[in-house]
Amino acid sequence: MSLSKSKGLDLIEISPNANPPVCKLMSFSKYKYEQSKKDRENKQKNKTKDIKEIRFKPFIGIGDYNNKINRIREFLEDKHRVKIVIRMTGRASNENATLLMKRIIVDLENDMKLESEPKLEGRTIISLLQPIK
């Protein structure tokens, strides 16, 4: 303890259960600062990629369809995964929704990789798209 006081450092106990206990001389505030720097660096490197969701209805106009397809392309370029949801409302049939899903997949086949095949869940069809690496 006298050595740590004379050098102006902190005495930090590494393993208290050892016989004799293991201690280390270091500046604790400097250690905490370096740890926070490392944590910030790791957070920047490990950016999480969100799942973006785009919703369609089976009877969609051409202009709206093109806007949504362009938006999906932007998400894929930004390396986000995209969840496509086609919700059938009213008298919309499964056939119209599946044709729309196939059309979306064909239009985007150069920009994406299909992560999960389109599946019917109640009155919705859901598919996940993944960007090409």
TAJO-V146154 format. One line per field, one symbol per residue. phi: phi as a letter, one per 40 degrees, with the letter a starting at -180 (. if undefined). burial: 1 if it has 9 or more other ideal C-beta (glycine too) atoms within 8 Angstrom, else 0. A space follows every 50 residues. Layout:
phi: ???
burial: ???
This chain:
phi: .ccccccgbccbccbcccbcccbbcacccccccccccccccccccccccc ccbbbbbdbbccccccccccccccccccgccbbbbbbcbgccbccccccc cccccccbccbabccbccbcbgbbbbabbbccc
burial: 00010000001100000000100011000010000000000000000000 11010111010000100110111011000111111111000100011101 100110010011010001000001111111100
